[in-house]
Amino acid sequence: MRARVPAAGLLVALLLGGCAQSVDPIERLGKKAAQRVHPTESAYRRWGLSTPLAPAPKAPARATARTADTELPPVVDQVRTRDKVVFLTYDDGAERDPRFADMVRELRLPVSVFLTDRVAGPGYGRFARLRAVGASVQNHTLDHAVLRGLPYAGQRAEICGQQDKLARRFGVRPRLLRPPYGRYDETTLRAAADCGVTALVLGRTADAHRLRPGDILSGPGEPGLTDATLGLLRRIQREGFTVARLENYL
């Protein structure tokens, strides 16, 4: 006799199948984990914000402009968009502050973290908590070396080597590279392209000038990372912006 599949079981299977199509790192966590990271009504107040962060608009199809040589990745510090969004990016160290992970989880804050192996290697386990609540991991080279002026082989080793390590740690090969100290040359672009990088991402500090749509902001470093980020979030709200996921636009 052919076994019957209970209707409830079939419904669960269909729901799980649908979830598999999501590209949002938070949604990929599954229903129970997603409930844990979804912001509550009072979360923004608990973190000292007067109102919740506005939801980001639906991201457009990726259309990053290429350099004159279409084989090379572009270098960007601002995304071309009319959306009133900015992007929060951090270099090594964000994973060391447990409050920061709590804030990302409770506010469902989209952040991108650029990691070097030399600095972050001992803390990859700590970064797993940030990764679990939706932070994306991107490439900041193996040893935080100045890339500009290095021969191709050296630059490729720095970039591809970290691509490989991050892929082994997290199962995802980064698409974005932040060159240490913001220094790069055409050799960097060629090596990055050969390592599977699709864009070099610079960033700017949130200085006295007003925010612009598509600004890629370099988040504050240690110490005081969490409190400084909260101050930045308040400013983002005052100027009529919200935070979007960088990888959805690049």
Secondary structure, DSSP 8 states (H G I E B T S, - for coil): ------HHHHHHHHHHHHHTT---TTGGG-HHHHHHHS--TTHHHHTT-SS----------------SSTTS--EESB---SSSEEEEEE-TTGGG-HHHHHHHHHHT--EEEEE-HHHHGGGHHHHHHHHHTT-EEEE--SS----TTS-HHHHHHHHHHHHHHHHHHHS---SEE--GGG---HHHHHHHHHTT--EEE--B---SS---TTBEEE---SSSHHHHHHHHHHHHHHTT-EE--GGGT-
